[in-house]
Amino acid sequence: MRVLFHPHALERMVERGASEDEVMLTVQEGEQFPAKFGRTGFRRNFPVEGLWRGRNFAVKQVEAYAVEEQEDWLVITVIVRYY
């Protein structure tokens, strides 16, 4: 199974602070759940001590929304939350 990225998802990843590796791990190993419009959501927490936009955080939660295309996943968008 390959994880492919729609251009929209790549833009959101840069904007929201997620790397391609984090999104790939989220799709491959994260929690899977049904999403709107026939899509599939994936969620995974990454324990990371760091700064994002001037604030400290301990956990980065990555959510990827994808559609299955044959045996691959096409990531449509990515949401990132910091805790």
C-alpha positions in Angstrom: 0.0 0.0 0.0 1.3 3.4 -1.0 0.3 6.7 0.6 -0.2 9.4 -2.0 -0.7 13.2 -1.4 -3.2 15.5 -3.1 -1.7 19.0 -3.7 -4.3 20.4 -1.2 -3.0 18.0 1.5 0.6 19.0 0.9 -0.3 22.7 1.3 -2.2 22.0 4.5 0.7 20.0 5.9 3.1 22.9 5.5 0.6 25.3 6.8 -0.3 23.2 9.9 3.1 21.7 10.7 2.9 18.1 9.7 5.6 16.2 7.8 5.1 13.6 5.1 6.6 11.0 7.4 4.1 11.8 10.2 1.2 11.6 7.8 2.4 8.4 6.3 2.7 6.8 9.8 -0.7 8.1 10.7 -2.3 6.4 7.7 -0.3 3.2 8.1 -0.5 2.8 11.9 -3.0 5.2 13.3 -6.6 4.8 14.4 -9.0 4.5 11.5 -12.5 6.0 11.5 -15.3 6.7 9.0 -15.5 10.3 7.7 -17.9 12.3 5.6 -18.3 12.0 1.9 -17.1 8.3 1.8 -13.7 9.2 3.1 -11.6 7.5 5.8 -10.0 9.4 8.6 -6.8 8.3 10.4 -5.6 9.7 13.7 -2.3 9.4 15.6 -0.7 11.2 18.5 3.0 12.0 18.4 4.7 12.8 21.7 7.0 15.7 20.9 8.3 18.4 23.1 8.5 21.6 21.1 7.3 25.0 20.0 4.6 25.8 17.5 3.8 29.4 16.7 5.4 30.5 20.0 3.7 28.1 22.3 5.0 25.0 24.0 3.3 21.6 23.4 3.9 18.0 24.4 1.7 16.2 21.9 1.0 16.7 18.2 -2.2 15.0 16.9 -2.3 14.4 13.2 -5.5 13.6 11.4 -5.4 12.6 7.7 -8.5 12.3 5.6 -8.1 10.0 2.6 -9.8 8.0 -0.1 -8.8 4.5 -1.2 -7.8 4.2 -4.8 -7.2 0.6 -5.7 -4.7 -0.5 -3.2 -3.3 3.0 -2.4 -4.5 5.8 -0.1 -4.8 9.3 -1.5 -4.6 11.8 1.4 -7.0 14.7 0.6 -6.4 16.9 3.7 -4.6 17.0 7.0 -5.5 18.5 10.3 -3.0 19.0 13.1 -3.8 19.7 16.8 -1.3 20.6 19.5 -1.7 19.8 23.2 
